[in-house]
Amino acid sequence: MVSESIWIAGSSRGGKTTRLIEQFCTWVQMGFDRPNATMPNSATQGRAVSQSVVSRLTARQRASAALIFAANGDNRIELTDRITAAIPNIPIRTTTPLAFFEDEVILFWPLLIQRLNLKAQFPLRLRPETEQELATELWRPELDMGIWRQMGVNEYRLVRRALDLLLLAGLSGTPPEDISEILEQGLVEEGEGESFDSELSSQHSTLKMMLLRWKQWCLERGLLTYGIIAELYWRYLLPDATYQQHLTRRCRIVLADDIDDYPAIARDLFDFLLDSGAIGAFAYNPEGGVRVGLGADSDFMAGLASRCQVDTLRRRPVICLEDSLGNNLVEALNDPSLLSALPESVQSLQTISRSQLLRETAEIISQAINSGQVQPQDVAVIAPGLDAIARYSFIEILTGKGIAVESLNDQRPLSSSPIVRALLTLLALVYPGLGRLVDRDAIAEMLVVLSQSSAATDNEESEDTSIPNPKSQIPKGIDPVRAGLLADYCYAPDPELPSLQPVKSFARWDRLGYQATIAYEEIVQWLEEQRSQQQQRLIPSGVHVLDRAIQRFLWNGSYLPFHQLSALRELMETAQHYWEVDGRLRKTPIDSPVNPGDTPSHTTVGRFIQLLRRGTVTANPFPMRSFGRTANAVTLANIFQYRSSRRFHRWQFWMDVGSSLWLSGGAASLFASQLFLQNRLGEPWTEQDETDAGEERLRRIVRDLLSRAGERIYLCHSDFAVNGQEQNGPLLTLVNASVPVNSEALLTQT
C-alpha cells in the first residue's frame, strides 16, 4: 500500500513551508481517499474505518481534526497566519512539541493520577527560575557535602546541569533511572585510574538519586517541569489505551514544520498516529537542526521519511548567497587552498581591538542606511556570543543616529531594569523584617523612578500642550540630586522596619522645590497606607502590592515604552507564579525539606526579592513578541536566535568571525546532550567526536546563514577578543580571502 503521507525535504527558505500548507489545503478542501486494505489484525480494520470516516468529513471538520506543529512559539504564530490566509474561516490547532506534551499531560492528568497513584490536585508547571530555587533547597544536603565541588562546577551550575539532564532524558525517551549509566558510558576520561572511575561513578549515582527524589517530590505536589512532562508523556500517557482512543479520534491529519528541530519522543507520537490511520506532511531541512544540543534529534526524526512519499525541493523560490557561494565556502572550511578569493558580495572588516570593531561596524551600517543603499529592516548583525557590551554599543550608536534596533530575545535579568529594581525596593519597605535588603542608593533610585511617571501625567492633565510653556522644560518629579538628598536625610534604616521620614526631617527641605516635595510626600503617604493594610492582613500577597504600585506610580494612564511594558509584564508573571507555587507548597506535609508551612508572608517576599536580585533570568512574558508589521529596525541576534527566527535579510554582518564559538554555534548546547541522541545513546563521546560534531555544526551554520542572506555579507573580525586573547577561529580563512571593506567609499557604492 502506497503511503499518503508526504516528506518534504529542502534547504533553508527552499519553499518547504509553502509546500506543506499547499498539501494541507488540498487535504482539507478535497478530502482524501485511501484504499481499505483487508488485513487480519484489528488495528488495520480500525484504520480502514478511520479512513472512510475522514473521507466523509466536511472541510471544516477535517481541519479541526488536524494537529499542526511548529518548532517554536514565534514560528507557530507565523505558520498559523499563513494557513489562516490560505484557508480563511477554518478552525485549526497549532502548537509546538513541548506545548503539546504539556497540554496533553494536564488534560489527561486524571489518567496519570490513577496510574501513578498520585494525589488528586490540579498540576502546576514550574517556571525555570522557580524550578532552580526549589531544586536547590531540596538538594541542600548533597550540595552542602560539596558534590558540586567534586564535579568541578559551582552550585548553581550543578543544579542547572542536573535539571537539564532530566530534560534531555525525557525528550529522548530515556528513563531517568538510566542517566547515571549513560553518563558513565559516554563521558570518557583518558589517562585516569580506577580510583577516579570509582569516584566518578559514585558522583553520577548520587546525581541520579537526587533527580529521582526531585521527580517524586514534584509529583507528590502536582508540580511539573518540562523534563517531568516529557517523561510522563512518552512513558505513561502515550502507551495508555484510553488516551490512544481519544488521540486517534481527535487527530486525522498531522503536519510538522521544521521537524529537524523536534525531540525524539515526537517521532513516537508521529509513528503512532500514522499507524492509527492518520496522514501526515513533514518538512525537513538536512542543513537545519538548530536545536540539536538542546533536546532535538534530527537524525532520528529523519527516519520518518521511510514511511512517506519523499518530495525533495531543489529550486529555491528566492535568490540568496547560498546558491552561488555555499559549496565554495563550505569546502574552503576544510581545505583553505581551494579558496583563493571571494566575490565582492562577501567583504571583510578587520580591526585590532573589539571596541574599534563595534564602532566601525555600527558606522558602516549607519552610512549605508542614511545613503539609502539599504533599509534598517534589511540588515542583521549576527554573532556567536552577543555579550552585553556589544548589544549596548550597537543600540547606543545606531539609536543615536536615529536608527532603531531590534534585539532578538534579549534575555537579561529582571533586576537589570530600573523599574523592576524600584518596585522591589518599594516591596521591601511595605513588609516588615526586610530592612537588610534596602540601602540608600536603592532608595534614591526608587524615588527617581516612581516620581517621574506620575509627575509627567499630572502636568499633561494640567497644561495645554498646544501652547508653548517655558515651565514645561523644568524637570518634573524627583531628579537624582534631590533623590540623593532625601535618601541621606529622610531615610531611616532599620533591620525590621525601615521607613521614609517626613520631608521636614531634612533641615533644608526648602532646597528640594515644590515638585520634588509633592512627589516625595505622595510616595510616603502611599507607603503608610500599604503598611497599614498589610498589618491588618488586607493584602493577600506581594503580587497585589506590585500591581497597586504599577497602577499608581508607573502606569497611571500614561504611555509606557515597549521595553518597560515588557519588563513589567515579566515581573508580574514571575511574581504571580512565585506566589502560586508558594500557596501550593504551604499545603505540603510538615516533614518536607521544602515547606513554607506557617512561614510569615514577609519571609516569602524577601526570598522573592533575593531571587530576582541574584540576577536570575526569568521566563519571557507572553506574547514573546509584538504583533503587527515587522519593525523597521536593524536586527541584533546571536547565531541560535537568528536561525531559530527563520528570518531573511539582504545584508548580514557576521561579528567576531575569528571566535572559536562558531564551532559550537554560540555554545547553544546542554551538558552531555550528545549522549542522548538515539543513534549513539550512551556511546562514549571522545575528543574526535567533539571535533567532528563541531565541524558538522559549523557547516550547517554557514549554509543556513548564507540561505538567509540576499546580497551581501560582512565578515567582521578583531585580532583580539574582549578578554584580550588573540582570535584564530575556523572562519578566519574566509576573512583572509574576502575583499576588505572601504568604509570611505561606501557612500558611493551602488
C-alpha positions, 0 to 999 in steps of 0.5 A, spaced: 500 500 500 502 506 497 503 511 503 499 518 503 503 521 507 508 526 504 516 528 506 518 534 504 525 535 504 529 542 502 534 547 504 533 553 508 527 558 505 527 552 499 519 553 499 518 547 504 513 551 508 509 553 502 509 546 500 506 543 506 500 548 507 499 547 499 498 539 501 494 541 507 489 545 503 488 540 498 487 535 504 482 539 507 478 542 501 478 535 497 478 530 502 482 524 501 481 517 499 485 511 501 484 504 499 481 499 505 486 494 505 483 487 508 488 485 513 487 480 519 489 484 525 484 489 528 488 495 528 488 495 520 480 494 520 480 500 525 484 504 520 480 502 514 474 505 518 478 511 520 479 512 513 472 512 510 470 516 516 475 522 514 473 521 507 466 523 509 468 529 513 466 536 511 472 541 510 471 544 516 471 538 520 477 535 517 481 541 519 479 541 526 481 534 526 488 536 524 494 537 529 499 542 526 506 543 529 511 548 529 518 548 532 517 554 536 512 559 539 514 565 534 514 560 528 507 557 530 504 564 530 507 565 523 505 558 520 498 559 523 497 566 519 499 563 513 494 557 513 489 562 516 490 566 509 490 560 505 484 557 508 480 563 511 474 561 516 477 554 518 478 552 525 485 549 526 490 547 532 497 549 532 502 548 537 509 546 538 512 539 541 513 541 548 506 545 548 503 539 546 506 534 551 504 539 556 497 540 554 496 533 553 499 531 560 494 536 564 488 534 560 489 527 561 492 528 568 486 524 571 489 518 567 496 519 570 493 520 577 490 513 577 496 510 574 501 513 578 497 513 584 498 520 585 494 525 589 488 528 586 490 536 585 490 540 579 498 540 576 502 546 576 508 547 571 514 550 574 517 556 571 525 555 570 527 560 575 522 557 580 524 550 578 532 552 580 530 555 587 526 549 589 531 544 586 536 547 590 533 547 597 531 540 596 538 538 594 541 542 600 544 536 603 548 533 597 550 540 595 552 542 602 557 535 602 560 539 596 558 534 590 558 540 586 565 541 588 567 534 586 564 535 579 568 541 578 562 546 577 559 551 582 552 550 585 548 553 581 551 550 575 550 543 578 543 544 579 542 547 572 546 541 569 542 536 573 535 539 571 537 539 564 539 532 564 532 530 566 530 534 560 534 531 555 532 524 558 525 525 557 525 528 550 529 522 548 525 517 551 530 515 556 528 513 563 531 517 568 533 511 572 538 510 566 542 517 566 547 515 571 549 509 566 549 513 560 553 518 563 558 513 565 558 510 558 559 516 554 563 521 558 570 518 557 576 520 561 583 518 558 589 517 562 585 516 569 585 510 574 580 506 577 580 510 583 577 516 579 572 511 575 570 509 582 569 516 584 566 518 578 561 513 578 559 514 585 558 522 583 553 520 577 549 515 582 548 520 587 546 525 581 541 520 579 538 519 586 537 526 587 533 527 580 529 521 582 527 524 589 526 531 585 521 527 580 517 524 586 517 530 590 514 534 584 509 529 583 507 528 590 505 536 589 502 536 582 508 540 580 511 539 573 517 541 569 518 540 562 523 534 563 517 531 568 512 532 562 516 529 557 517 523 561 510 522 563 508 523 556 512 518 552 512 513 558 505 513 561 500 517 557 502 515 550 502 507 551 495 508 555 489 505 551 484 510 553 488 516 551 490 512 544 482 512 543 481 519 544 488 521 540 486 517 534 479 520 534 481 527 535 487 527 530 486 525 522 491 529 519 498 531 522 503 536 519 510 538 522 514 544 520 521 544 521 521 537 524 529 537 524 528 541 530 523 536 534 525 531 540 525 524 539 519 522 543 515 526 537 517 521 532 513 516 537 507 520 537 508 521 529 509 513 528 503 512 532 498 516 529 500 514 522 499 507 524 492 509 527 490 511 520 492 518 520 496 522 514 501 526 515 506 532 511 513 533 514 518 538 512 525 537 513 531 541 512 538 536 512 542 543 513 537 545 519 537 542 526 538 548 530 536 545 536 540 539 536 544 540 543 538 542 546 533 536 546 532 535 538 534 529 534 534 530 527 537 524 525 532 520 528 526 524 526 529 523 519 527 516 519 520 518 518 521 519 511 521 511 510 514 511 511 512 517 506 512 519 499 519 523 499 518 530 495 525 533 495 525 541 493 531 543 489 529 550 486 529 555 491 523 560 490 528 566 492 535 568 490 540 568 496 548 567 497 547 560 498 546 558 491 552 561 488 557 561 494 555 555 499 559 549 496 565 554 495 565 556 502 563 550 505 569 546 502 574 552 503 572 550 511 576 544 510 581 545 505 583 553 505 587 552 498 581 551 494 579 558 496 583 563 493 578 569 493 571 571 494 566 575 490 565 582 492 558 580 495 562 577 501 567 583 504 571 583 510 572 588 516 578 587 520 580 591 526 585 590 532 581 591 538 573 589 539 571 596 541 574 599 534 570 593 531 563 595 534 564 602 532 566 601 525 561 596 524 555 600 527 558 606 522 558 602 516 551 600 517 549 607 519 552 610 512 549 605 508 542 606 511 542 614 511 545 613 503 539 609 502 543 603 499 539 599 504 533 599 509 534 598 517 529 592 516 534 589 511 540 588 515 542 583 521 548 583 525 549 576 527 554 573 532 556 567 536 556 570 543 552 577 543 555 579 550 552 585 553 557 590 551 556 589 544 548 589 544 549 596 548 554 599 543 550 597 537 543 600 540 547 606 543 550 608 536 545 606 531 539 609 536 543 615 536 543 616 529 536 615 529 536 608 527 532 603 531 534 596 533 531 590 534 534 585 539 532 578 538 530 575 545 534 579 549 534 575 555 537 579 561 535 579 568 529 582 571 533 586 576 537 589 570 531 594 569 530 600 573 523 599 574 523 592 576 529 594 581 524 600 584 518 596 585 522 591 589 525 596 593 518 599 594 516 591 596 521 591 601 519 597 605 511 595 605 513 588 609 516 588 615 523 584 617 526 586 610 530 592 612 537 588 610 535 588 603 534 596 602 540 601 602 540 608 600 542 608 593 536 603 592 532 608 595 534 614 591 533 610 585 526 608 587 524 615 588 527 617 581 523 612 578 516 612 581 516 620 581 517 621 574 511 617 571 506 620 575 509 627 575 509 627 567 501 625 567 499 630 572 502 636 568 499 633 561 492 633 565 494 640 567 497 644 561 495 645 554 500 642 550 498 646 544 501 652 547 508 653 548 510 653 556 517 655 558 515 651 565 514 645 561 522 644 560 523 644 568 524 637 570 518 634 573 518 629 579 524 627 583 531 628 579 537 624 582 540 630 586 534 631 590 533 623 590 540 623 593 538 628 598 532 625 601 535 618 601 541 621 606 536 625 610 529 622 610 531 615 610 531 611 616 534 604 616 532 599 620 533 591 620 525 590 621 522 596 619 525 601 615 521 607 613 521 614 609 521 620 614 517 626 613 520 631 608 521 636 614 526 631 617 531 634 612 533 641 615 533 644 608 527 641 605 526 648 602 532 646 597 528 640 594 522 645 590 515 644 590 515 638 585 520 634 588 516 635 595 509 633 592 512 627 589 516 625 595 510 626 600 505 622 595 510 616 595 510 616 603 503 617 604 502 611 599 507 607 603 503 608 610 497 606 607 500 599 604 503 598 611 497 599 614 493 594 610 498 589 610 498 589 618 491 588 618 492 582 613 488 586 607 493 584 602 493 577 600 500 577 597 506 581 594 503 580 587 497 585 589 502 590 592 506 590 585 500 591 581 497 597 586 504 600 585 504 599 577 497 602 577 499 608 581 506 610 580 508 607 573 502 606 569 497 611 571 494 612 564 500 614 561 504 611 555 509 606 557 515 604 552 515 597 549 521 595 553 518 597 560 511 594 558 515 588 557 519 588 563 513 589 567 509 584 564 515 579 566 515 581 573 508 580 574 508 573 571 514 571 575 511 574 581 504 571 580 507 564 579 512 565 585 506 566 589 502 560 586 507 555 587 508 558 594 500 557 596 501 550 593 507 548 597 504 551 604 499 545 603 505 540 603 506 535 609 510 538 615 516 533 614 518 536 607 525 539 606 521 544 602 515 547 606 513 554 607 508 551 612 506 557 617 512 561 614 510 569 615 508 572 608 514 577 609 519 571 609 516 569 602 517 576 599 524 577 601 526 570 598 522 573 592 526 579 592 533 575 593 531 571 587 530 576 582 536 580 585 541 574 584 540 576 577 536 570 575 533 570 568 526 569 568 521 566 563 519 571 557 512 574 558 507 572 553 506 574 547 514 573 546 513 578 541 509 584 538 504 583 533 503 587 527 508 589 521 515 587 522 519 593 525 523 597 521 529 596 525 536 593 524 536 586 527 541 584 533 541 576 534 546 571 536 547 565 531 541 560 535 536 566 535 537 568 528 536 561 525 531 559 530 527 566 527 527 563 520 528 570 518 531 573 511 535 579 510 539 582 504 545 584 508 548 580 514 554 582 518 557 576 521 561 579 528 567 576 531 568 571 525 575 569 528 571 566 535 572 559 536 564 559 538 562 558 531 564 551 532 559 550 537 554 555 534 554 560 540 555 554 545 547 553 544 548 546 547 546 542 554 551 538 558 552 531 555 546 532 550 550 528 545 549 522 549 542 522 548 541 522 541 538 515 539 543 513 534 549 513 539 545 513 546 550 512 551 556 511 546 562 514 549 563 521 546 571 522 545 575 528 543 574 526 535 567 526 536 567 533 539 571 535 533 567 532 528 560 534 531 563 541 531 565 541 524 558 538 522 555 544 526 559 549 523 557 547 516 550 547 517 551 554 520 554 557 514 549 554 509 543 556 513 546 563 514 548 564 507 540 561 505 538 567 509 542 572 506 540 576 499 546 580 497 551 581 501 555 579 507 560 582 512 565 578 515 567 582 521 573 580 525 578 583 531 585 580 532 583 580 539 577 578 543 574 582 549 578 578 554 584 580 550 586 573 547 588 573 540 582 570 535 584 564 530 577 561 529 575 556 523 572 562 519 578 566 519 580 563 512 574 566 509 576 573 512 583 572 509 580 571 502 574 576 502 575 583 499 576 588 505 571 593 506 572 601 504 568 604 509 570 611 505 567 609 499 561 606 501 557 612 500 558 611 493 557 604 492 551 602 488 
